[in-house]
Amino acid sequence: MLFPVLAIAQDDDTKDSTKVEVKEQLERRAFEGASLIENPTNVLFDKNTLEVQMQHRFGLIKDKNSLAGIYGDGANIRIALSYAIHDRLTIGYGTTKNNRLQDFFWKAALLRQTRSNSMPVSVTYYGNFAINARPKANFNLVQDRYSYFNQLIIAKRFTPELSLQIAPSISHFNVVDNTMRNDMVAIAFGGRYKISPQTAIIVDYSQPLTKFLLNNPPPGISFGVEFATSAHAFQIFATNYSGIVPQQNYMYNTNNGFGKGEFKPFGKGGGDFLIGFNITRNYNF
């Protein structure tokens, strides 16, 4: 009768009762929304999150009798939906007024920043496929309508207030003018600094690197403010990009925000800025 009791009472020396497995915690999101003015961010939302995006660009501020471009010509708008089919993967679709661009896009988290800094940055891949849906008379072949964009986003949340990202990219158009190249390599820099729990100053700079034979596209410069809640993000800013879809901006931008050879935001040869805003709303299912 004593043998079973003694057997149950024995300690198992093979187990270390002091060993506790600790799960690595992810750092909070570096940015509030999936876009930082003109470029995507590293942000992916929780599985089964639907994001509704509305992006608008007015006409140029310097146009006369246009109320800072609000009444001016050349306004552009894009409406898009994206859905998180996994915490690391989002897919979406957008439609843009100019050139009637229909873009199908996806975003995947490759690496995610951790609170312990064992992984110091987040690395995210963003890509899209766009179709120019103007009438057939504008194209010789169906594939002439197609363009592509691929970008690697490296982001870091340095402090609760400061987040930065750098994003090399390549844009491709199947058909371009003979003075251009089909591929454009570029790099973007962006950042956000929170000045209150719901308000932040945001900046975004995009530098094309590939050179054309004529009329190289000027870099993109954007700056503004962001107001965010748990489900909304509203950005209002000044920018010299009006294309909204990334490859359209990198390849075909003609608005010179800097001026020729030096920073002249409102001087001769520059000042081609416009007012824009981005609105996003998230729905969790």
Secondary structure in CASP SS format (residue, H / E / C, confidence):
PFRMAT SS
TARGET T0000
AUTHOR 0000-0000-0000
METHOD secondary structure of the structure
MODEL  1
M C 1.00
L H 1.00
F H 1.00
P H 1.00
V H 1.00
L H 1.00
A H 1.00
I H 1.00
A H 1.00
Q C 1.00
D C 1.00
D C 1.00
D C 1.00
T C 1.00
K C 1.00
D C 1.00
S C 1.00
T C 1.00
K C 1.00
V C 1.00
E C 1.00
V C 1.00
K C 1.00
E C 1.00
Q C 1.00
L E 1.00
E C 1.00
R C 1.00
R C 1.00
A C 1.00
F C 1.00
E C 1.00
G C 1.00
A C 1.00
S E 1.00
L E 1.00
I C 1.00
E C 1.00
N E 1.00
P E 1.00
T C 1.00
N C 1.00
V C 1.00
L C 1.00
F C 1.00
D C 1.00
K C 1.00
N C 1.00
T E 1.00
L E 1.00
E E 1.00
V E 1.00
Q E 1.00
M E 1.00
Q E 1.00
H E 1.00
R E 1.00
F E 1.00
G E 1.00
L E 1.00
I C 1.00
K C 1.00
D C 1.00
K C 1.00
N C 1.00
S C 1.00
L C 1.00
A C 1.00
G C 1.00
I C 1.00
Y C 1.00
G C 1.00
D C 1.00
G C 1.00
A C 1.00
N E 1.00
I E 1.00
R E 1.00
I E 1.00
A E 1.00
L E 1.00
S E 1.00
Y E 1.00
A E 1.00
I E 1.00
H E 1.00
D C 1.00
R C 1.00
L E 1.00
T E 1.00
I E 1.00
G E 1.00
Y E 1.00
G E 1.00
T E 1.00
T E 1.00
K C 1.00
N H 1.00
N H 1.00
R H 1.00
L E 1.00
Q E 1.00
D E 1.00
F E 1.00
F E 1.00
W E 1.00
K E 1.00
A E 1.00
A E 1.00
L E 1.00
L E 1.00
R C 1.00
Q C 1.00
T E 1.00
R C 1.00
S C 1.00
N C 1.00
S C 1.00
M C 1.00
P C 1.00
V C 1.00
S E 1.00
V E 1.00
T E 1.00
Y E 1.00
Y E 1.00
G E 1.00
N E 1.00
F E 1.00
A E 1.00
I E 1.00
N E 1.00
A C 1.00
R C 1.00
P C 1.00
K H 1.00
A H 1.00
N H 1.00
F C 1.00
N C 1.00
L C 1.00
V H 1.00
Q H 1.00
D H 1.00
R H 1.00
Y E 1.00
S E 1.00
Y E 1.00
F E 1.00
N E 1.00
Q E 1.00
L E 1.00
I E 1.00
I E 1.00
A E 1.00
K E 1.00
R E 1.00
F C 1.00
T C 1.00
P C 1.00
E C 1.00
L E 1.00
S E 1.00
L E 1.00
Q E 1.00
I E 1.00
A E 1.00
P E 1.00
S E 1.00
I E 1.00
S E 1.00
H E 1.00
F E 1.00
N C 1.00
V C 1.00
V C 1.00
D C 1.00
N C 1.00
T C 1.00
M C 1.00
R C 1.00
N C 1.00
D E 1.00
M E 1.00
V E 1.00
A E 1.00
I E 1.00
A E 1.00
F E 1.00
G E 1.00
G E 1.00
R E 1.00
Y E 1.00
K E 1.00
I E 1.00
S E 1.00
P C 1.00
Q C 1.00
T E 1.00
A E 1.00
I E 1.00
I E 1.00
V E 1.00
D E 1.00
Y E 1.00
S E 1.00
Q E 1.00
P E 1.00
L C 1.00
T C 1.00
K C 1.00
F C 1.00
L C 1.00
L C 1.00
N C 1.00
N C 1.00
P C 1.00
P C 1.00
P C 1.00
G E 1.00
I E 1.00
S E 1.00
F E 1.00
G E 1.00
V E 1.00
E E 1.00
F E 1.00
A E 1.00
T C 1.00
S C 1.00
A C 1.00
H E 1.00
A E 1.00
F E 1.00
Q E 1.00
I E 1.00
F E 1.00
A E 1.00
T E 1.00
N C 1.00
Y C 1.00
S C 1.00
G C 1.00
I C 1.00
V C 1.00
P H 1.00
Q H 1.00
Q H 1.00
N H 1.00
Y H 1.00
M H 1.00
Y H 1.00
N C 1.00
T C 1.00
N C 1.00
N C 1.00
G C 1.00
F C 1.00
G C 1.00
K C 1.00
G C 1.00
E C 1.00
F C 1.00
K C 1.00
P C 1.00
F C 1.00
G C 1.00
K C 1.00
G C 1.00
G C 1.00
G C 1.00
D C 1.00
F C 1.00
L E 1.00
I E 1.00
G E 1.00
F E 1.00
N E 1.00
I E 1.00
T E 1.00
R E 1.00
N E 1.00
Y E 1.00
N E 1.00
F C 1.00
END
